[in-house]
Structure formats: C-alpha cells, structure tokens
C-alpha cells in the first residue's frame, strides 16, 4: 500500500474540508466508523475469537476447510465475486461446511476515490455471485485493503450489509509462519477478530502455505489457552451463551 498516501492526498484536494491525517484515519484505521459503520471486535463476554479469511475462494480453500473441521472451528470467509465465479464449487463447500460467507467486493477493488455508483456495482455484483453459487446472501462486508470511502455507508445500507474490520491482521501474505503465529497470539483476546487470507486478491492457484501452516499451529495453541471460535454473527452478540 505504498501509494496509498498519494491516493489519499489526491482525495483530500477533492474533499478539502478535512485534513490528510483525519482522512487517512477515517479510511484506514480499523476501529474508525466515520465513512461507513463497521465493527472491529466482538463481545468480550466469552473467551471467543472470530477467525476471518479474505480473498477467497481459492484452489487451496478446501485444505483450510479440512484443518478447520479437524478443530471443529467455525469461521467467516469474505469472498470476492470474481473468485466465486471462478470456483463456485469451492464457495459452495465453504457454505456447506457451516462457515459464514461475507462480501469482499467483486474484483477486490480499492474503493478510495471511487464514485458511489462504482462502489454499489462492486458490492452488488459480489452479493449476486455469492448468492447464486452458495444460496447465501451475505450480511457482512469487509473493504479490500481495509479502505473505506465516501458513499460506502449508504451502499452498505442499501444492500443490508454491515462493515467488519479486524482487531489484528495476520500479514500472512508477506511474513513467515512463526512471525504470523506470534502476531496473532499477541492479538488474541476475548472478542478478537483475526484477519487472514485464503486467497491472494484474484490470483489463480495462489500460494497460501503460510496461512495454512499458521492455522495448523495457531488453533491448538488458542484452544490450550481456553479460547473457542465463533462466526462473526455470533461473536458480535453479547448475550450469546
Ligand atoms: Zn482482500
């Protein structure tokens, strides 16, 4: 995201009312909801953690499903419409295994500087493809690169979507397994929402070896510490038992 600062600077000249610093905060900081309502962590009433996976489905998603089923760990998958059309059978497998499916736009578009109609088309196309392939209409949306933009809030509302960010992002696309595992262990607390990736943007046959090995090592460690896993829907509910 090295060019993001540049993009945001351009955004500020268009919307000169707020400072570059405030705009960067609003666009990027997971706990900020200025541009679109979103949550970044769940209820702390239980020792629960939400595992979330972005950028799928990919050819390696079934291997991840196997690991999750070994630990009976439900998870949430924020899928891209284009990947769902490429691998509809894998998208169906995710839903059939009882996991939750969310919307991660159609083409993994960076929403900064885009018009409301572009944002609507991206989110609506993903809703259609996901529903067509899996029978499930997503209720949650995660913005690619964690970047929200003006107009997204209204689009989310129109489509009945709630924004979900994360309390810790794994950096599993650029770091090695030991670093990713220890980062996620440090970020694991009651109600944490962890963000990993079962795809790499729209790449076909991406190498997600670090993600798979991280999940293999992380899940037993978290269970030893007394945590269990919940889907996004459940972890957001303070009264769930
Ligand atoms: Zn993504």
Boltz pocket constraint, residues with backbone or C-beta under 6 A from the ligand:
constraints:
  - pocket:
      binder: B
      contacts: [[A, 54], [A, 55], [A, 104], [A, 108], [A, 143], [A, 144], [A, 145], [A, 201]]
      max_distance: 6.0
